[in-house]
């Protein structure tokens, strides 16, 4: 059974940092690209960052470039999203995602709130 479990969200002041983690299980993690999405209240879910299976290639939404870093540890079946210089507009539920065996799979999400 494919499963993603996110953690690391919370309340942070503008300019602060957080690191999100997503622990994956039920499939060969090292064979699949992984993504982080986010969804703010009243808005559509949007792709934030992507990393390929080996961790050698990454892509980011323009508004987070230079502030967010996606990485992975294939030995731990975990993907991370390090977030720096957080802004109120980064407030959202963040979801781990992978297209596994032809289907989009999602975690339960972790709330990130950026507010003073």
Secondary structure, DSSP 8 states (H G I E B T S, - for coil): --EEEEE--EEE-TT--EEEEEEEESS-GGGS-EEEEEE-TTS--EEEEEE-TTS--EEE-GGGTTTEEEEEETTTTEEEEEE-S--GGG-EEEEEEEEETTEEEE---EEEEE--
